[in-house]
């Protein structure tokens, strides 16, 4: 449902702004089911006759590792959950069970190969 809501909004935006193709890099994450992501994108695009969801395997050629390297080099914010309250609750339950600190929203990013706080 989460993917569907995001893709529906993205497809609407694409249609309203004259874009013919849209895609997502959500499938690069090893934690996501790439087919589930792509199917959700296809469904959203199918509501608009001239809109195409571009299916691309972002994981090929070490895409996941490349994403991490770029994120560290460019100091991109990265989080350990998808962004919804359900996912945050789930990751914090796992972290607590493993004796780790809870995730704090907006505090994690990578800098020069080291985890840092904003």
C-alpha positions in Angstrom: 0.0 0.0 0.0 2.9 2.4 0.8 4.4 2.0 -2.6 1.1 2.3 -4.3 0.3 5.6 -2.5 3.8 7.1 -3.5 3.6 5.9 -7.1 0.0 7.2 -7.5 1.1 10.6 -6.5 4.2 10.5 -8.7 2.2 9.3 -11.7 -0.3 12.1 -11.2 2.5 14.7 -10.9 4.1 13.3 -14.1 0.8 13.4 -16.0 -0.1 16.9 -14.9 3.4 18.2 -15.8 3.7 16.5 -19.2 6.2 13.8 -18.3 5.9 10.7 -20.5 8.1 8.4 -18.4 8.9 8.0 -14.7 10.8 5.5 -12.6 12.0 4.9 -9.1 15.3 4.1 -7.5 13.5 2.4 -4.5 14.4 -1.0 -6.0 18.2 -0.4 -5.4 17.7 -1.2 -1.8 18.4 -4.8 -0.9 15.6 -4.5 1.7 12.9 -3.9 -1.0 11.3 -6.5 -3.2 12.2 -5.1 -6.6 9.3 -6.8 -8.4 6.8 -5.4 -5.8 8.2 -1.9 -6.4 8.1 -2.2 -10.2 4.6 -3.7 -10.2 3.4 -0.8 -8.1 4.9 1.6 -10.6 3.3 -0.1 -13.5 -0.1 0.0 -11.8 0.2 3.7 -11.2 1.3 4.4 -14.8 -1.6 2.3 -16.2 -4.1 4.9 -15.0 -2.7 7.5 -17.5 -2.8 6.5 -21.2 0.4 8.3 -22.2 2.5 7.5 -19.2 5.1 4.8 -18.9 6.8 3.4 -15.8 10.4 2.6 -16.8 11.4 -0.7 -15.2 15.2 -0.7 -14.5 17.2 -3.0 -12.4 19.2 -0.6 -10.3 20.9 -3.4 -8.5 22.8 -4.7 -11.5 26.5 -4.0 -11.8 26.8 -3.5 -8.0 24.1 -0.7 -8.0 23.4 -1.1 -4.2 27.1 -0.8 -3.3 27.5 2.2 -5.7 24.5 3.9 -4.1 26.1 3.6 -0.6 29.5 4.9 -1.9 27.8 7.9 -3.5 25.8 8.6 -0.4 28.9 8.6 1.7 30.9 10.7 -0.7 28.2 13.2 -1.2 27.0 13.3 2.4 23.5 12.2 1.6 21.1 11.5 4.3 20.3 7.8 4.7 17.9 6.2 7.0 17.4 2.6 8.1 13.7 2.5 7.4 11.4 3.3 4.4 10.0 6.5 6.0 6.6 5.4 7.3 5.6 5.1 10.9 5.2 1.3 10.6 8.7 0.8 9.3 10.2 3.1 11.9 8.4 1.1 14.7 9.6 -2.2 13.2 13.3 -1.1 12.9 13.3 0.3 16.4 11.8 -3.0 17.8 14.7 -4.9 16.1 17.3 -2.4 17.3 16.0 -2.6 20.8 16.0 -6.4 20.8 19.6 -6.3 19.6 20.7 -3.8 22.3 21.2 -0.9 19.9 20.0 2.7 20.2 16.7 3.6 18.7 16.7 5.4 15.3 16.3 9.1 15.7 14.5 10.7 12.7 16.7 12.9 10.6 20.0 12.2 12.4 21.8 9.6 10.3 24.0 10.3 7.4 27.3 9.1 6.2 30.4 11.3 5.9 33.9 10.3 4.8 33.2 6.6 5.4 32.0 7.2 9.0 28.5 7.4 10.3 27.8 10.9 11.6 25.0 12.9 13.0 23.5 16.1 11.6 
